[in-house]
Structure formats: C-alpha cells, structure tokens
Amino acid sequence: MAKMNLQFHGTTDEIIELVRRLQVSYNLHMVTIKLFPFEYKTISQDEFESKIEVIRDSKMIFLRLDKPDLTQTEYMKFLDDNNNSLVISLGKYREGLMEESSIGTIATDSNALVIWKKIINAYRRKLLKGAWIGHVMSDTKTFYKNHYYTPLAQEAFLGGYKIVQFESLPSFYILSYDIDIYKDYNFEPPSQLEI
C-alpha cells in the first residue's frame, strides 16, 4: 500500500476545472462526497455541467479507473471499499476565507498508483510554493518553503482573503516570500511577529 498527499490552497473553480480535465483525459469514474450526513453521488462526464453545483457543494471528490463500490452507507466503510481512488478534498472557499485543499491517494493497485502519482506530481509542478504561517497565539511566524498554492489563491490573499489550513485553527498563511506584504495589501499581522 502506498500513500501520497499534496496539500495546497486553490479556488473552488480551479479545483473543479482540474477534476473536469482529469475525468475526461483519463476516462475516470467520479463520485462526490458530502459528510454529516454522509452521502454520495456519481457524476458521469456527460452530467458534469448539469451537476456543477453538486460538485461545488461536495467535501470530497473520488476519481477512479474502475467503477466505484456504492454498497456502503458509512463513510469509513466506503473509504475501505474504494481505495485506489484519487481523492480531492475541497477546502471551504467563501467571501474572505480560503481553507486548504488536497489531492492524494491510498493505493494498493500498482496501475492506479502510477497514474495518480503522475497526476499529483504534474499538478505540484504547476503550483507556486513558499509561504509564511502566522501563529496568532504566540505572535510568531515561520516560513514553509514547500507550502503550495495556485496563482488565484495568491490573488485571493492579496485581495484580503484569510488563508488558513482549517477555519477553526488560530493560524494563517501569508502566500508570499515577502514579509512586507503585510503593509502593501491591507493585511494586519499579529503584533511583534518574529522572523
């Protein structure tokens, strides 16, 4: 079994466009997932446009080379029965806030793993990287050279969006190498950030 996961910040529209391209390019089966309560919907290539709001409102998107197993009604059992999927997790993206998203897999099938690895690595190469993370509780910041994000995520940050891993965490990302970005883009840092 192999695991791969790429966490990144990106807009919902960018992620949906990635899903659309992958589904068509690799002729993939697609399942959208909602949690609390757990529910799923299959979406074929022909239905993509008509079900765009279903995709937008989902928490996760499973892409598969073969047909998914849709017999389970519990999330953890669904995961077990549908390993070898490429799973795209959609972070919240609404006015003023962007959560982290991810693309990854837990695969036992070597054919699936080769394809998912190729897709994840190709996507990683298209992303910008390098970000500061501000720690609200300690008034410090740390630079992460391998934090990934799309150009539109950086634009959202520069436009005043709060960029976070999860909404409930007391830390935030600064999607730039330049610490002076605080001054230039109307973004208030915590007091006394340390380099």
C-alpha positions in Angstrom: 0.0 0.0 0.0 1.3 3.5 -0.9 0.1 6.9 0.3 0.5 10.2 -1.5 -1.0 13.5 -0.5 -0.5 17.1 -1.7 -2.0 19.9 0.3 -2.5 23.2 -1.3 -4.6 26.3 -1.5 -6.7 26.9 -4.6 -10.1 28.3 -5.5 -13.1 26.0 -5.9 -13.3 26.8 -9.6 -9.7 25.9 -10.2 -10.2 22.6 -8.5 -13.4 21.8 -10.4 -11.6 22.5 -13.6 -8.8 20.2 -12.6 -11.4 17.5 -11.9 -13.1 18.1 -15.3 -9.8 17.7 -17.1 -8.8 14.6 -15.3 -12.1 12.9 -15.7 -12.0 13.5 -19.5 -8.3 12.8 -20.0 -8.2 9.5 -18.1 -11.9 8.5 -18.7 -12.4 8.3 -14.9 -15.4 7.4 -12.8 -16.4 10.2 -10.4 -18.2 10.2 -7.0 -18.8 13.3 -5.0 -19.0 13.0 -1.2 -20.8 15.1 1.4 -20.3 14.5 5.1 -22.6 15.0 8.1 -24.7 13.2 6.9 -22.7 11.0 4.6 -24.0 10.9 1.1 -22.5 10.4 -2.3 -23.5 10.9 -6.0 -21.9 9.5 -9.1 -21.3 12.0 -11.9 -20.5 11.0 -15.5 -18.7 13.1 -17.9 -22.0 13.9 -19.7 -23.5 15.1 -16.4 -20.6 17.3 -15.3 -22.1 20.6 -16.4 -25.6 19.9 -15.2 -24.3 18.8 -11.8 -21.7 21.5 -11.3 -23.4 22.8 -8.1 -23.4 19.2 -6.6 -19.7 19.1 -7.3 -19.2 22.6 -5.8 -21.0 21.7 -2.6 -19.1 18.4 -2.0 -16.4 17.9 0.5 -14.5 15.3 -1.5 -14.3 14.0 -5.0 -13.3 10.4 -5.7 -11.9 9.7 -9.1 -11.4 6.0 -10.1 -10.2 4.0 -13.0 -12.9 1.4 -12.4 -16.4 1.7 -11.2 -16.8 2.6 -7.5 -18.3 0.3 -4.9 -21.6 2.1 -3.9 -22.9 -0.5 -1.5 -21.8 1.2 1.7 -23.8 3.7 3.7 -21.0 4.6 6.2 -18.1 6.8 5.3 -15.2 4.7 6.7 -16.6 1.6 5.0 -17.0 3.5 1.8 -13.3 4.5 2.0 -12.2 0.9 2.6 -14.2 -0.4 -0.3 -12.9 2.4 -2.6 -9.2 2.6 -2.0 -7.2 3.0 -5.2 -9.1 6.3 -5.8 -7.6 9.7 -6.4 -9.3 11.8 -3.7 -9.6 15.5 -3.9 -10.7 17.3 -0.8 -12.2 20.7 -1.2 -11.4 23.3 1.5 -14.0 26.0 2.2 -13.8 28.9 -0.1 -16.2 31.8 0.5 -16.0 35.5 0.8 -12.9 36.4 2.8 -11.8 32.9 3.6 -9.9 30.1 1.9 -9.2 26.7 3.6 -6.5 24.2 2.4 -7.5 21.6 -0.1 -5.7 18.4 -1.0 -5.2 15.7 -3.7 -4.0 12.3 -2.8 -4.4 8.5 -2.7 -4.1 5.4 -0.7 -3.5 2.7 -3.3 -2.7 -0.9 -3.4 -3.1 -1.3 -7.1 0.1 -0.6 -8.9 -1.5 0.6 -12.1 -3.7 3.2 -10.3 -0.7 4.3 -8.2 1.4 5.0 -11.3 -1.4 7.2 -12.8 -2.2 9.0 -9.5 1.5 9.7 -8.8 1.9 11.1 -12.3 -1.1 13.4 -11.8 -0.1 14.6 -8.4 3.5 15.3 -9.4 2.4 17.2 -12.6 -0.1 19.3 -10.5 2.6 20.0 -7.9 4.9 21.4 -10.6 2.2 23.9 -11.7 1.8 25.4 -8.2 3.5 28.3 -6.6 5.3 27.5 -3.3 6.7 29.1 -0.3 4.6 30.8 2.4 4.8 32.3 5.8 2.5 31.0 8.5 1.5 33.3 11.3 0.8 31.8 14.7 -1.8 34.0 16.4 -1.3 32.6 19.9 2.5 33.1 20.0 2.7 36.2 17.7 5.4 34.4 15.7 5.7 33.4 12.1 7.5 30.5 10.3 8.5 30.1 6.7 7.5 26.9 4.9 9.3 26.5 1.6 7.1 23.7 0.5 3.6 25.2 1.1 1.8 25.0 -2.3 -0.9 27.3 -3.7 -2.3 28.4 -7.1 -1.8 31.8 -8.6 -5.5 32.5 -7.9 -5.1 31.6 -4.3 -2.3 34.1 -4.1 -4.5 36.7 -5.8 -7.2 36.0 -3.2 -4.7 36.5 -0.4 -3.5 39.8 -1.9 -7.2 40.8 -2.2 -7.6 40.4 1.6 -8.8 36.8 2.0 -7.7 35.0 5.1 -5.8 31.9 4.1 -6.0 29.0 6.6 -5.5 25.3 7.0 -8.8 25.0 8.8 -11.2 27.7 9.7 -11.1 26.8 13.4 -7.3 27.0 13.8 -5.7 30.1 15.1 -3.0 30.4 12.4 -3.0 31.8 8.9 -0.8 31.7 5.8 0.9 34.6 4.0 1.2 33.5 0.4 4.4 35.3 -0.4 8.1 35.2 0.4 7.9 38.9 1.2 7.1 39.7 4.8 6.5 43.4 3.8 3.4 42.1 2.0 1.6 42.9 5.3 2.0 46.6 4.6 1.2 46.5 0.9 -2.1 44.6 0.9 -4.1 45.9 3.9 -3.4 42.7 5.8 -3.0 43.1 9.6 -0.4 40.8 11.1 -0.4 39.9 14.8 1.8 42.2 16.8 5.5 41.5 17.1 5.9 38.7 14.6 9.4 37.3 14.7 11.4 36.3 11.7 
